[in-house]
């Protein structure tokens, strides 16, 4: 993201070839520091360090009625002992170095005050950080420009609304940019017939500069289940790429057309059930299509996915996973009601290489209970503690090598949470709700084995469920769902009869480590008697109908607390809110916890759910671990 106050004397960037050499040297140095040995081809022996973004401090200044709260990132590449000084227009404002947190409240300062932060390493003060992004009215607007509307072949007019967003360092300057999906007002669920307008995707800097616009074209139907986009630095060149499913007539960010510009595969019901399907990797700087391959799997016979009219065949999921333990791979999938196929791809040297394909119809997997187990989202985590990521696809998981890991056989569901939900037991847990009226309405399972720890009785289609530590009155994460009557602790015991006012998103927002409730356009703090409103977004809208989700909620700026991003009601800006509350807790930026970072990447997938880190954050938490990471 571009800050409003650039450095007075920016250092010129070295040429690309030199930057690549420097990146390789930096990565090798990081591997050695982590006790690793670099091998030919850029792999690492017994790799424990993971590639992450080379971020700046992400400093923000949030104005309140009595001053400014300045927050910034503690990077995964910083020393454990780093401390900080805060400067306003070159004058230090803190009496002693900041050590126990990465925030500082400057009382009495105006909203226009200009701040930088300087790290102190081994007693030596370092150079100024980037200048703080000023949230002068409590939020920061990023200007956006809606695409022109249109009319479908059956004469229905449509306009555009800003929908899901993600972030990545698209231009390699250490500042995150937005990737925003524009959805037409006639977007459809797969179960609904009818034409839709095209899906459009923009790359946008924080000052509103649009880097590029990609039009997915008439042969990609618009709706929550059709376009899942991933933003990540897959090749380790220091800039993020953007991966999406494409088709004939997709137009990239430079105006180039993929495939046939005139092809139109829509049938009279508006579905696209014929024609080629592609997977494309786009350049983050320019939006240029750098590589396109056939989408895996192909749709084949439409009815083989569960119906003949085009609903279940086009249920897509996407994610990013560290399948080799060190570098990110792209995960693209199709199907979850019956057959499921997951394809893992590497993007290296400007080309796709398929790492593996998991297919529930293969001779290896058929009859083992993996079919029909997918959710409307997935999660990525190292569930078996082998240093490599697995894909939790709902009621089943796939190992880093593409083999089936486990299945509960409880079937499809609408919500999934994976994390260290019970810090009193080893490993991570899965909380999931079910749609099958013959299966448990909700359950908590061991993420390593899939063994169900506890469950609630069957109760029809349980459409909503959340797990997170929202209440300091009970240890570990609390879990609740639409079909359950109370709030449960990690052992399955009901610890509060009053459920939260929402069953949707979560956000670390105030000063403690207990997580808050994010729903629609507001944030609340749970209480056993009543919830307390902490934030109501001004002039904004939520997305995805009754799901009422933000464009993005994640730790994208400042300290470890989470920002929330909503579009304004007129869809001319993305409005970012950042916490105005001080905290005494210091945690490394969650963007350098790769479980959390990949969760930010897959948050836009189908039915959005909030991100969880690899470790427990909540009341009574242990000291947060430091990540083993390196930057390109």
PyMOL commands that set and color helices and strands:
alter all, ss='L'
color gray80, all
select helices_A, chain A and resi 16-33+40-42+302-305+312-314+545-547+590-592+594-602
alter helices_A, ss='H'
color red, helices_A
select strands_A, chain A and resi 37-38+44-45+50-52+60-64+67-71+83-88+91-92+103-107+115-121+124-128+133-135+139-143+150-151+157-158+160-168+177-184+200-204+210-215+230-232+241-247+250-251+257-258+277-283+289-294+316-321+329-334+341-348+351-359+374-381+390-394+396-398+404-407+416-419+429-433+442-446+452-456+465-468+478-481+487-488+494-496+505-507+516-519+522-525+532-536+540-541+552-554+563-568+573-577+629-631
alter strands_A, ss='S'
color yellow, strands_A
deselect
rebuild
show_as cartoon
